[in-house]
Amino acid sequence: MKIYTRQGDDGTTGLLYGGRVRKDSDQPIAYGDVDEAQAAIGWARAQADPDSDIDRVLIYILRDLWVLMAELATLPENRHKLESGVSLVTQEMIEDLERNIDECSEKFSAPTEFVIPGQNPLAAALDIARTVVRRAERTALKVHADNSLVGPYLNRLSDLMWMLARWQDKGSLPAREVDNNNEE
């Protein structure tokens, strides 16, 4: 099997369950942003210890994002063909994220102020992933169906990325720090 098909040479791309749209239309932009978020989370995972708690959580999320991209890559008239948990985001997927957020919050005291990112490579990669997820959430708003759970899922996912980054900071640097030695 060859990787290239030449079908997209005209600037269009095929959607799940049929149909073609321009590559610069809202749907490919939305699922492309989720694809980028998935790659950013994969980069964060590459910084984690294999088989660690965070590695397992990130693998689970990476699999969920395939479901989310499938939903975004489906035309509204084909939405009835989507399968819960396979190509359609479910409430259970969101609840799993919330459970992970709650479990993470039990492992450390979250900062109550803005923090300086980059305490270590893993925390920095998680912060990058968080910002890419937030962009994906904004672009997905244009295309997901009114009754879709894509928006809530991405919103919770960005919260989880923030929590994981702060946990991995092992002590966050506050954005503002008072320097008592150089008071003006």
C-alpha distance (Angstrom), angle and dihedral (degrees) to the residues before:
residue distance angle dihedral
M1 . . .
K2 3.78 . .
I3 3.79 119.4 .
Y4 3.78 93.1 -139.9
T5 3.79 122.0 70.6
R6 3.82 100.7 170.6
Q7 3.81 88.1 -138.5
G8 3.80 91.2 115.2
D9 3.79 94.8 51.0
D10 3.80 88.5 98.8
G11 3.82 90.6 61.2
T12 3.80 95.9 -101.0
T13 3.78 132.6 111.7
G14 3.78 133.6 -156.4
L15 3.79 121.5 -114.0
L16 3.77 129.9 -144.0
Y17 3.84 111.0 -84.8
G18 3.80 91.1 13.5
G19 3.74 142.8 -59.2
R20 3.78 132.4 97.8
V21 3.79 129.5 -124.6
R22 3.77 136.1 177.4
K23 3.79 112.7 -83.6
D24 3.79 89.7 -124.0
S25 3.81 94.5 53.7
D26 3.80 122.1 110.8
Q27 3.82 97.5 -97.1
P28 3.82 98.5 56.1
I29 3.80 89.4 41.6
A30 3.81 90.6 53.5
Y31 3.79 97.8 46.4
G32 3.81 88.9 39.1
D33 3.80 89.5 58.0
V34 3.80 89.2 50.0
D35 3.81 88.5 49.1
E36 3.80 88.3 53.2
A37 3.81 89.7 49.0
Q38 3.79 88.9 51.7
A39 3.81 90.2 52.2
A40 3.83 91.1 48.1
I41 3.80 90.6 50.7
G42 3.81 88.3 48.0
W43 3.80 88.7 53.6
A44 3.80 89.3 51.6
R45 3.80 89.5 49.0
A46 3.81 89.3 53.4
Q47 3.82 87.4 60.2
A48 3.83 93.0 52.6
D49 3.77 127.1 86.8
P50 3.82 110.4 -96.5
D51 3.81 113.8 -103.1
S52 3.82 91.8 11.6
D53 3.80 122.3 137.0
I54 3.80 90.9 -102.1
D55 3.81 92.0 48.3
R56 3.81 90.4 54.3
V57 3.81 92.7 47.6
L58 3.80 92.4 49.3
I59 3.81 93.0 48.8
Y60 3.80 89.4 53.0
I61 3.81 90.7 50.5
L62 3.80 92.7 46.7
R63 3.80 89.1 56.1
D64 3.82 91.4 47.8
L65 3.79 90.8 54.4
W66 3.82 90.6 62.7
V67 3.81 87.2 59.9
L68 3.77 91.5 48.6
M69 3.81 93.3 48.8
A70 3.80 90.5 50.1
E71 3.79 90.3 54.8
L72 3.80 92.0 49.0
A73 3.82 91.0 47.3
T74 3.81 93.1 58.4
L75 3.80 125.0 92.5
P76 3.82 115.3 -124.0
E77 3.81 91.5 -113.1
N78 3.82 89.5 58.2
R79 3.81 96.2 45.5
H80 3.82 91.0 104.1
K81 3.82 87.7 67.0
L82 3.81 93.0 62.5
E83 3.80 117.9 109.3
S84 3.81 121.1 -142.4
G85 3.78 112.1 -106.4
V86 3.80 92.0 3.5
S87 3.80 103.5 62.4
L88 3.81 101.3 -10.1
V89 3.82 125.9 67.1
T90 3.81 112.5 -120.6
Q91 3.79 135.5 -156.1
E92 3.81 87.5 -116.2
M93 3.81 90.0 60.9
I94 3.81 89.4 55.1
E95 3.80 91.4 46.1
D96 3.82 89.4 52.7
L97 3.81 89.2 55.5
E98 3.80 90.6 48.9
R99 3.80 90.2 49.8
N100 3.81 89.7 51.9
I101 3.81 91.1 48.9
D102 3.81 90.4 51.0
E103 3.81 92.6 47.4
C104 3.79 91.4 48.4
S105 3.81 92.2 49.2
E106 3.81 89.0 57.5
K107 3.82 90.9 59.6
F108 3.82 98.0 62.6
S109 3.79 144.7 -1.5
A110 3.79 109.1 -92.2
P111 3.80 116.3 -134.0
T112 3.79 116.3 -105.3
E113 3.80 95.8 -149.3
F114 3.78 138.7 49.9
V115 3.78 113.1 -70.8
I116 3.79 137.2 -153.0
P117 3.82 108.4 -111.8
G118 3.78 122.8 -137.3
Q119 3.79 107.0 61.5
N120 3.81 87.3 144.7
P121 3.83 137.9 -11.8
L122 3.81 95.7 -92.0
A123 3.81 95.0 49.3
A124 3.81 90.3 46.4
A125 3.82 91.8 49.8
L126 3.82 90.2 49.8
D127 3.81 90.0 51.4
I128 3.79 90.5 51.5
A129 3.80 89.1 49.0
R130 3.82 89.7 49.9
T131 3.80 92.6 54.9
V132 3.81 92.5 46.8
V133 3.82 89.8 50.1
R134 3.82 89.5 51.6
R135 3.81 90.4 53.0
A136 3.79 90.1 48.3
E137 3.80 88.7 52.2
R138 3.81 91.1 53.6
T139 3.81 94.8 48.5
A140 3.82 93.7 43.2
L141 3.81 89.3 59.8
K142 3.79 88.9 73.7
V143 3.79 95.2 59.1
H144 3.78 114.7 22.2
A145 3.79 116.9 102.4
D146 3.80 120.3 -103.5
N147 3.80 92.1 -109.1
S148 3.81 93.6 43.5
L149 3.81 122.8 120.7
V150 3.81 93.4 -150.7
G151 3.82 93.0 102.4
P152 3.81 96.3 49.4
Y153 3.82 90.4 44.6
L154 3.81 93.2 53.3
N155 3.79 91.3 43.8
R156 3.82 91.2 54.1
L157 3.79 91.0 42.9
S158 3.80 92.0 57.1
D159 3.81 88.7 49.7
L160 3.80 89.9 52.0
M161 3.83 92.0 48.3
W162 3.82 88.7 53.3
M163 3.80 91.8 49.4
L164 3.80 93.0 47.2
A165 3.82 91.2 48.6
R166 3.80 92.4 50.6
W167 3.81 90.9 46.7
Q168 3.80 90.1 51.8
D169 3.82 91.9 46.6
K170 3.82 87.3 75.9
G171 3.81 87.0 -150.5
S172 3.79 120.3 3.5
L173 3.77 124.6 -127.8
P174 3.81 109.1 -127.8
A175 3.81 116.4 -123.7
R176 3.79 90.0 -126.1
E177 3.73 122.0 40.9
V178 3.77 124.1 -179.0
D179 3.79 112.4 -130.1
N180 3.79 105.0 -154.6
N181 3.81 92.3 -175.6
N182 3.79 95.6 61.4
E183 3.79 103.7 42.2
E184 3.78 113.7 159.6
